[in-house]
Amino acid sequence: MLKRLISGVVLGFLFIISLPNIASADTAILNVSYDVTREFYKDFNPAFAKYWKEKTGETVTINQSHGGSSKQARSVVDGLEADVISMNQPTDIDILYERARLIPKDWQKRLPNNSSPTASTTVILVRKGNPKHIKDFDDLIKSGIDVVIANPKTSGNGRYAYLAAWGSVLKKGGTDAQAKEFVTKLFKNVPVLDTGGRGATTTFVQRDIGDALLTFENEVALIKKELGGDQFEVVYPSISILAENPISLVDRVVDKHGTRKVAQAYLEFHYSDIGQELAVKHSLRPQVEASAAKHKADFKPVQFFTVDDTFGGWANVQKVHFADGANFDQIYIK
């Protein structure tokens, strides 16, 4: 009887220690992203989960965290255990290497298009009828025009809006001094700085503040879809910035969690036909060549400039414009 009791205890113990292995058949990963991707990932994540289940038999849950892009990136550096990170500018992923060595320095080389499967651009949203007759960035510095922009210190959306305005002056033959003067006048017309793009949208749409909203093209499409296209109009500037949306594994986290394989597949799914079609559905410009060609007619042609060709890359942008005491601080404090 003692032998049977011991055998029962051993079998029970073996069953208990086997439970983690059983539970591991289901996996969860966390995608830390910026705040205007909520709707895209509401469609994208179930599509990936379905694909992964059919391919591997494994159930995967994708959890999301959204907020101002720079704030989100700092949260990961400070310990938020993201398996993947999806931002709207590479500097908000670079800091994972620079401050915490969570990823390799050359992370952008691991996926096509510098790890950017989608892109957007900065446009101007105005109220129905365009009562202030806003046609381009130049109109935003006129007296009596209130412009809503997210804070460039905490939001990639706001950073691109700032750079779009600055770059528009340079691309028309202006100097950096003239661009700085222009952007200074622009921010004198900004009544409030929200920490993220979605907050800026709320200020403009729900709080009814401002005559114009500078934001991403895909955010404008969402506003018009949810609230009705007759309440607002979109103005495409004569020239604007290409806003690429990079993604990356967070290596130290996926290795700790044992989720590298599924997280890598999740990133690669962005480049799949399904992933690119979902991007188009949410008015994100696809960056895979075949998808971009297929959907060329779905997006308004824009004369783009990039951070690299106009500002010398993101490292230089950060130093010159957004570091403490740099151009934005000088402009906004003034």
matplotlib code that plots the C-alpha trace (Angstrom):
import matplotlib.pyplot as plt

x = [0.0, 2.9, 4.3, 1.0, 0.8, 4.3, 3.6, 0.4, 2.3, 5.1, 2.5, 0.7, 3.9, 4.8, 1.3, 1.7, 5.2, 3.9, 1.2, 3.5, 4.3, 0.6, 0.0, 2.8, 0.7, -1.0, 1.3, 0.8, 2.9, 2.8, 3.0, 3.9, 2.8, 1.9, -1.6, -3.1, -2.6, -5.4, -7.9, -5.3, -4.2, -7.7, -8.0, -4.4, -4.0, -6.9, -5.8, -2.3, -3.7, -5.8, -2.8, -0.6, -3.2, -3.6, 0.1, 1.2, -1.9, -0.9, -3.2, -1.5, -2.9, -1.6, -1.9, -1.6, -0.3, -0.9, 0.2, 2.5, 5.3, 8.2, 6.5, 5.8, 9.4, 10.6, 8.2, 9.9, 13.3, 12.1, 10.8, 7.6, 8.1, 7.2, 7.9, 7.6, 7.5, 5.8, 6.5, 6.3, 10.0, 13.2, 14.5, 11.8, 13.2, 16.9, 16.7, 16.0, 19.6, 21.1, 19.7, 19.1, 20.7, 17.4, 18.0, 21.0, 22.2, 21.5, 17.9, 16.6, 18.5, 16.6, 13.4, 12.8, 12.5, 14.5, 12.0, 9.1, 6.2, 3.9, 4.1, 1.9, 2.3, 1.3, -1.9, -4.1, -7.7, -10.0, -13.7, -16.5, -16.4, -12.8, -14.0, -10.5, -9.5, -6.5, -4.7, -1.2, 1.3, 1.7, -1.8, -1.3, 0.8, -1.8, -3.4, -6.6, -5.8, -5.6, -3.7, -3.8, -0.6, 0.6, 3.7, 6.8, 8.7, 6.4, 4.7, 6.0, 2.9, 3.8, 7.4, 6.5, 4.1, 6.9, 9.4, 6.8, 6.4, 10.1, 10.9, 8.3, 10.2, 13.5, 12.0, 10.8, 14.3, 14.2, 17.0, 17.1, 16.7, 13.6, 12.3, 12.8, 11.0, 8.1, 7.8, 8.0, 5.0, 3.2, 3.5, 2.4, -0.9, -1.0, -3.4, -2.6, -0.1, -1.4, 1.0, 0.0, -1.8, -5.0, -5.2, -4.7, -7.6, -9.8, -9.0, -9.9, -12.8, -14.6, -13.5, -14.0, -10.7, -8.8, -9.3, -6.9, -5.4, -1.9, -1.9, -1.3, -3.2, -4.4, -5.7, -7.7, -9.3, -10.4, -11.9, -13.9, -15.0, -16.2, -17.7, -18.9, -17.0, -19.3, -18.0, -14.3, -12.2, -8.6, -6.1, -3.0, -0.1, 1.9, 4.7, 4.9, 7.0, 7.1, 6.4, 7.7, 6.4, 9.2, 8.8, 11.2, 11.5, 12.6, 15.3, 16.0, 12.3, 11.4, 14.4, 13.3, 9.7, 10.6, 8.5, 11.1, 9.6, 6.0, 7.1, 9.3, 6.4, 4.2, 6.6, 6.9, 3.1, 3.1, 4.8, 2.4, -0.4, -2.9, -0.9, -0.5, -4.2, -5.1, -2.7, -4.5, -7.9, -6.7, -5.3, -1.6, 0.5, 1.9, 5.6, 5.9, 6.5, 3.8, 1.2, 2.2, 1.8, -1.6, -3.0, -1.4, -4.8, -6.1, -3.8, -3.4, -0.1, 2.1, 5.5, 7.4, 10.6, 12.2, 14.1, 17.2, 17.3, 16.2, 17.5, 20.5, 18.8, 17.0, 20.1, 20.8, 17.1, 17.1, 20.2, 19.2, 15.5, 14.2, 17.0, 16.7, 17.5, 17.4, 15.3, 11.8, 12.5, 13.9, 10.8, 8.2, 9.7, 10.0]
y = [0.0, 2.3, 1.7, 2.5, 5.7, 6.7, 5.9, 8.1, 11.0, 10.7, 10.5, 13.5, 15.5, 14.6, 15.8, 19.1, 19.9, 19.0, 21.8, 24.6, 22.6, 22.2, 25.9, 26.8, 25.6, 29.0, 32.1, 35.8, 38.6, 42.4, 44.9, 48.4, 50.9, 54.5, 55.9, 56.1, 52.4, 51.1, 50.4, 48.9, 46.4, 45.5, 44.0, 42.9, 40.9, 38.5, 38.0, 37.0, 34.8, 32.9, 32.5, 31.3, 28.8, 27.4, 27.1, 25.8, 24.8, 27.2, 29.8, 33.2, 36.3, 39.7, 42.3, 46.0, 49.1, 52.6, 56.1, 58.9, 57.2, 58.6, 58.0, 54.4, 53.8, 55.2, 52.8, 49.9, 51.2, 51.5, 47.9, 47.5, 44.0, 44.4, 41.5, 43.7, 47.5, 49.3, 53.0, 55.8, 56.8, 54.9, 57.1, 55.7, 52.2, 53.2, 54.2, 50.6, 49.9, 53.2, 53.2, 49.6, 47.3, 45.6, 45.2, 45.2, 48.5, 47.4, 46.3, 48.1, 45.7, 42.7, 43.3, 44.9, 48.6, 49.4, 47.4, 49.7, 47.8, 50.9, 54.6, 57.7, 61.5, 64.7, 66.4, 69.2, 68.5, 71.5, 72.0, 71.6, 74.2, 75.2, 78.5, 79.8, 79.0, 76.9, 75.5, 74.8, 75.1, 78.8, 79.5, 78.1, 81.0, 83.7, 85.7, 84.2, 80.6, 78.1, 74.9, 71.7, 69.7, 66.9, 67.7, 67.0, 66.1, 63.2, 62.3, 61.1, 62.5, 66.0, 65.5, 64.7, 67.7, 70.0, 68.6, 68.7, 72.5, 73.1, 71.0, 72.7, 75.9, 74.3, 72.5, 75.8, 77.3, 78.7, 78.6, 77.0, 80.5, 81.1, 77.7, 78.4, 81.7, 80.0, 77.2, 79.8, 81.6, 78.3, 77.3, 80.8, 79.7, 76.4, 76.7, 73.4, 70.6, 67.1, 64.3, 62.1, 62.2, 60.7, 63.3, 66.0, 64.5, 64.5, 68.2, 69.2, 66.9, 66.5, 69.6, 71.7, 73.6, 74.9, 75.6, 73.0, 69.7, 68.6, 64.8, 61.6, 60.8, 57.5, 59.3, 61.7, 58.8, 57.3, 60.6, 61.0, 57.3, 57.4, 60.9, 61.3, 62.8, 65.9, 67.4, 67.8, 68.2, 67.1, 69.5, 68.0, 70.4, 71.0, 69.0, 66.9, 64.4, 60.6, 59.1, 55.6, 53.1, 50.8, 47.6, 45.4, 42.6, 43.4, 40.8, 40.6, 40.3, 37.6, 35.5, 35.9, 35.0, 32.3, 34.1, 34.9, 32.5, 33.8, 37.5, 37.2, 35.7, 38.5, 41.1, 39.3, 39.1, 42.9, 42.3, 39.6, 40.2, 40.1, 42.5, 45.0, 44.8, 45.5, 48.5, 49.9, 49.3, 51.6, 54.2, 53.3, 53.4, 49.9, 49.7, 46.3, 47.1, 44.9, 46.1, 49.8, 49.4, 47.6, 50.4, 53.4, 54.8, 54.5, 57.2, 60.9, 61.5, 63.6, 65.2, 63.7, 64.5, 62.3, 62.8, 61.4, 63.6, 66.8, 66.7, 64.3, 61.5, 61.0, 61.3, 64.8, 65.7, 64.7, 66.7, 69.8, 70.0, 67.9, 67.5, 69.6, 73.2, 72.5, 74.3, 73.2, 74.2, 77.6, 78.1, 77.0, 78.8, 81.9]
z = [0.0, 0.8, -2.7, -4.3, -2.2, -3.2, -6.8, -6.7, -5.2, -7.9, -10.7, -9.2, -9.0, -12.6, -13.7, -11.8, -13.3, -16.8, -16.5, -17.6, -20.8, -21.5, -20.9, -23.2, -26.1, -25.8, -26.2, -25.5, -26.9, -26.2, -29.1, -27.8, -30.4, -30.9, -30.4, -33.9, -34.7, -32.5, -35.2, -37.6, -34.9, -34.0, -37.5, -37.9, -34.7, -35.2, -38.8, -37.6, -34.8, -37.3, -39.6, -36.7, -35.5, -39.0, -39.5, -36.1, -34.2, -31.5, -30.0, -29.7, -28.0, -29.0, -26.3, -27.2, -25.5, -27.1, -26.4, -27.6, -29.4, -27.5, -24.2, -25.2, -26.2, -22.9, -21.1, -22.8, -21.9, -18.3, -18.1, -20.0, -21.4, -25.1, -27.3, -30.3, -30.8, -33.7, -34.0, -36.5, -36.5, -35.9, -33.1, -30.9, -31.5, -31.5, -27.8, -26.9, -28.0, -26.9, -23.4, -22.5, -25.1, -25.6, -29.3, -31.7, -33.1, -36.7, -36.0, -39.1, -41.4, -40.2, -42.3, -45.8, -46.4, -43.3, -41.2, -42.3, -43.9, -44.1, -44.2, -44.0, -44.4, -42.6, -43.9, -42.8, -41.5, -41.6, -40.7, -43.2, -45.9, -45.0, -43.5, -43.0, -46.6, -45.7, -48.7, -47.6, -44.7, -45.4, -44.4, -41.0, -39.8, -40.6, -37.9, -36.5, -37.4, -34.5, -35.3, -33.3, -33.2, -30.9, -28.8, -30.8, -27.6, -26.8, -30.1, -33.4, -35.0, -33.7, -34.7, -38.2, -38.3, -37.1, -39.7, -42.5, -41.9, -41.5, -44.6, -46.7, -46.4, -47.3, -50.3, -51.6, -51.5, -48.0, -45.5, -42.1, -40.5, -42.6, -41.7, -38.0, -38.3, -40.1, -37.5, -34.7, -36.2, -36.6, -32.9, -31.9, -33.4, -31.5, -28.5, -26.8, -27.1, -26.5, -25.7, -28.6, -32.0, -30.7, -28.0, -30.6, -32.6, -29.5, -28.9, -32.5, -33.1, -29.8, -27.9, -31.0, -30.6, -33.6, -37.2, -38.5, -37.3, -38.4, -38.3, -40.2, -43.4, -41.9, -38.8, -41.0, -42.8, -39.5, -38.3, -41.5, -41.4, -37.7, -37.7, -41.2, -44.2, -44.3, -41.0, -42.1, -45.2, -45.8, -47.4, -48.9, -48.7, -51.9, -50.4, -47.3, -45.4, -45.8, -42.4, -42.3, -39.7, -38.4, -36.4, -34.4, -32.0, -28.5, -28.4, -24.7, -23.9, -26.6, -25.4, -21.8, -22.7, -25.3, -27.9, -30.6, -33.2, -32.9, -32.6, -35.7, -37.6, -36.4, -37.7, -41.1, -41.4, -41.8, -45.2, -46.3, -48.8, -45.9, -43.8, -46.7, -47.6, -44.0, -44.0, -47.1, -45.4, -42.7, -45.1, -44.4, -47.5, -48.3, -48.7, -50.3, -54.0, -55.4, -52.9, -53.5, -57.2, -56.8, -54.7, -56.3, -57.3, -53.7, -52.4, -53.5, -55.2, -52.9, -53.5, -50.6, -48.9, -46.3, -43.0, -44.6, -47.7, -46.1, -42.5, -42.6, -40.8, -37.5, -35.3, -36.6, -36.3, -32.6, -31.9, -33.8, -33.2, -30.3, -27.7, -24.6, -25.5, -29.3, -31.9, -30.7, -27.1, -28.3, -30.4, -27.9, -24.9, -27.0]

ax = plt.figure().add_subplot(projection="3d")
ax.plot(x, y, z, "-o")
ax.set_aspect("equal")
plt.show()
